[in-house]
């Protein structure tokens, strides 16, 4: 058997695997959503754990949610906090921290800020605090 | 030479090439420029060499606009003028101040910043400050570093500070000048003109003791400040019923101040953050020793893009027991009730903000380090903003009269939505820029209703005889000659078309030196 034939076979098997995975993913769509939701829950907890003073975060989050009650669901907050295109679920605490700091700075640079009790906060930190408030409520 | 006008023979008519009315920074700078010149110069000064209550009372006036200190407090009628209570803050105007700016009515000077550069250099010598750039690069030291503001719209803004009194500094030079006579206790009453009202023929003057005399001069320069300059023009109504130079009803209009207002509270990332550059501190440049004060401003491109007025933002340590620093639970019942009505509950919100900021802004893995609110040491942000020219902010004559039977002034200082919008937006941008730089968080202290803002002026009276090439838009032309008049000029901040963010004195002196050069040319 020549090297060319080997490559051809490998390519064929590879293509078959990709196609199979795609078909499986299509069939298991609802299951994938559930998995993602489980991942989200984990992500939310990990985000809240970034706060060394969760009570402070919850206090600010509570105030933010009073003025933005429509964001008072974890799913909505996560969708806004962790936009697609970045590997939020794969990130460890240090990476999450860095990604959020970048997002905060970008918020300020782009004017994505909110006033909470008169304090100018980035929407990212306000939403993180809101997430902490929801977790505090649940606890 | 100094002359006590009370000793003059009654009704004497004095003659000179130049008559300068007022011996403040503009009048003294002008007079000093003519020392040793062939021209004969007379300076009329209302006061003497020291403060006098009776003379100062001539500055009384009515205030019908925004809250403002008594007009007897914001001016000084004796030799040296307002420099006798000057803080000594100096800075040239910025390039943007001379531009026609979108959304800022009546903005734009007849010339650009570069035109004034040589006069600023001479003015710096006269004001005894260093001729170096007013930037952080020039003035920062290891002990006084600038804030880390790379890739940020915030900039460090510097003022040089040397509180020198023009009266003391230049008295000896003027006493010894053979061609300059300074008449003390000489109150100019009005400007007499020829029948056409185009040439000032004499300046009637009187002492408080009723000793009357007059001055005839080839050229007359009004240098009595941003309130008295328009008053003298308006009082001179024998030929033109609305006053000299007032064909277009502009005299006294566009009164501007530097609008001073505490806009926010800055919670620093670390209470130990070095801010020496932003407090009044000793500094030196070569042989020059003085003081410097840094503040914050925004990059000119941001000001242009956002269509904002120029400003500087000073940082202040609040006084102890300042209510604005207390947790809401400890604030006065009035504030507390107001906060409760808005749905706010008593809390330690500032400490929470600091905790969240440090949690997200600092390194991971440290122990929580909640500080007490007292230990956070927030600073007040005091914005000093130029005022947009506004025709309805003005000086007029009041029905009340002074001891000479001349009508006093009425000041109606007013702001517009342009000012309110700019101050608000500037605060927002400062808060965002500090956040972007990782330099803490800012709380807004501005009431939502601008009418409730406790704005203050800085005793800077500007714009009331504004400069413009078109008579319909200015009282004086680019040479500072009153439109329609052949020999009447104005020196001082009343000619400023716009006011910049800083302090007026250096620009007053620079324009006076420019006018001196022009008058020397005219006199041949």
Interface residues (C-beta under 8 A of the other chain):
Chain A: X50 X51 X52 X53 X55 X56 X57 X59 X60 X63 X66 X93 X94 X97 X100 X101 X104 X105 X107 X108 X109 X111 X113 X115 X117 X118 X119 X120 X121 X122 X125 X128 X129
Chain B: X343 X344 X347 X349 X351 X352 X353 X355 X356 X357 X359 X360 X361 X364 X366 X367 X368 X369 X370 X428 X431 X432 X433 X435 X436 X438 X441 X442 X443 X444 X445
